[in-house]
Amino acid sequence: MTFVRYVIGFSLIWLFSLAQEPPKKANARASTTAVESPDPFDGASVEKMGSQCVTLETELGPIDIGLMPEVAPEAVRNFLNLSATGAFDTTTFSRVVKGFVIQGGDLQTSQKWNAELAKRMMHHLPDEPGLVKHVRGIVSMARTEEPNSATTHFFILVNAAPHLDSKFAAFGTVTKGMEVVDAINQAPIDGEKPKTPVKINRATVRQCKK
């Protein structure tokens, strides 16, 4: 009898414990946290970035750009990532100052404007020392007077601008296609806004030719 009582008692305790457990939802899945994939050049060495060149395939022809990560590694990394991920594709040169610069990198001018591009424009770069002289053909980051305010905007100089030295982070230079830069700079404008902005059809990253 003692054994029977023990078995009955144990069974009642087991049944009671089951009754106390919350019911499991059908098809319940473990919660997962989305992990963002890194950009192609996140964590890339100066040597690797320095071996890459960017071509801006514009409506008026290609502009080839060599990069200088040894002086502005974060600006170069940002430019490479924006080019490699297609962020610059279909954007325009939205600002032109004749005899001075053409400016691109405004992702809001993209025909593919979306939340991802908006997020990229919110990423601010750390200020880097302006070690390179701003001469004709230099590619440099545009920013406001606020520190660490560079995002995706860049400019290409058509003439020397020594007043920009040490103030802006030059990170590249045009190696081929300055005639395209000049043509964009000489197109009709309204103030500093091109009447017909020239589009970057595509930006590509490749190994620099030796």
N, C-alpha and C positions, 0 to 999 in steps of 0.2 A: 504493500500500500504506500509505503514511504516513497518508493521509486516512482510509482504512478503519480503521486502528488507532485513530486519534483518535476516530472515531465510536463504535467499540465501547467504548473506554475511557470516554468521556463517558456512554454508556448505562449502563455498569456502576455508575458513580458515582451517577447519578440514581436507579437502582433501589435502591442501597444506602441512599441518603438517605431514600427512601420507607419502606424497611423499618424505619428507626430511628424514624420518627414514630409516636407512640402512636395507636392506633385511635380514631376519633371515635365517640362514643356516638350511637345513633339518637335522633332528636328532641331533641338537646341544645339547651338554651335558655340564653341569657345570664342570669347571676344578677341578680336585682333586689332592691332594698331597699325594704320597704314604708314609705311616707311618710304620716304621720298628717295628716289634714285639720285645718286650724285651726278653732277654734270661731267662731261667728258674730261675736263682739265682740272677738276677739283683734286688737289693733292699732287698735281704734276710738278716735276722739278723744273728749275730754271733752264737746265740743259734741254729738256724735252720741249718746253714752250718756245725756246729760242730756235728750235729746228723747224718750227711751223710758220707758214706764211698764210695770209688771208687774201682772197680775191673778192672784191665787191663787183659783182656783175651788174652794172647799171644799164639803164636804157640807152646811154650814150657810149657805152663801151666799158671794158674792165679796168679796175684800179687795183693794182697789186700792192700789198703792204707787208713790209718786213717788220718784225717785232723786236723789242728790246727789254726782255724780262729782267735783265740784270740791273736795270735802273728803276723799273716800275712793275714788279712782278704781279701785283694784284690787279692793276689796270690791264695788263696783258692777259691774265687768266680770265678776267671778266669778258674782255673782247673776244677771246677764243671761244669761250662757252656760249656767248650770244651768237657768234657766227656758226658754230658747229650745231647748235640746236635749232637753227632756222629762225631765231628771234628777229634778225635783221631783214629777213626775206619780205619783200613787198613794202618795206618802209621807204621813206623819201628823205632827201636832203631838204629839210624844212626851214633852214635859215641860211642866208647868203649875204655876205658883206663884200661888195665888189673891191677887188684888190687886196682883200684881207683873208677871209676864210669861207669855207662851206661847212655846214654842220649837219650831221646825221645822228641816228641813234634814238630818235623819238619814236618809241614803239607804238604810240597812239596813232601814228600815221599808217600803221600796218593794215592791210586788207584782211588780216587774220586776227585783229585785235580781240583779246579774250582775257579771262581772269588770270591765266598763266603769265601772259605778257605784262599785265598790270602788276603782278607779284614781283616780276623781275625788275620793274622800274622802281619798286620800293626798296630794293637792296642797295644800301649805300656803301661806297668803298672808303677805306681808310685813306687819308691824305698820304701821298708819297712825295719824297723830295724831288723837286724839279731840277734834275741834274743836266738835262739836255737842252741845248739852245733851241729856241723856236725860230727855225729858218724855213724857207720854202720847202714844202713836201712833208713837213712834220705832222704826225697824227697825235693828238693830245686829248685828254679827258676834259670835257666841259663840266663846270660846276658853278654853284652860286658863291657868294661871299662867305657862307656858313662853312665851318670846318666839316670835313668828311661828308660832303654833299654830292659827290660825283655818283652817277647811277649808270645810265646806258648811253648818254649823249657824248658824242665825240666830234672833234673838228679837224679839218685838214687845212693847213696854211698854204696860200698861194704866194705869199711874200713873207719876208722876215718880220718878226714881231718881237723885238727884244723886251718890250714892256711886259711880256707874258713869262719871261724867264724867271724861274724859281717860284712862280705862283701857280702854275699848272703842271700836271704830270704828263710830260711827253712820253709816249710809250712805243711809237712806231714811226716808220717813214715810208713814203710812197716810193717803190722801186721801179714801177712801170705804170704809165697811165696818167701822168700829170697833165697831158693835153685834155683828158676827160675832166679832170678837176678844174682846169681853166675854163672849159666850155660850160660847166655847171655854174661857175662863178660869174660868167659873163652873160648868162641868160637874163631876160627881163625880170625885174623884181618890183614889188610894191613895198617900199620901206626896206625891211630885211627879209620879207617873205617872197619866195619865188612865185611868179604868176602861174607857172606850170612846173611844180616841183618834180625833179628828176627822181625816178624810182630805182631802188636797189632790187632788182629782180631776185637775186640770190646772193648769199655770202657763202663762200666755201673755204674750208681749211685743208691745207695740203703740206706735204714736206717741201721745204724750200729747195729750189734748184741750186746745186753747187756749181 
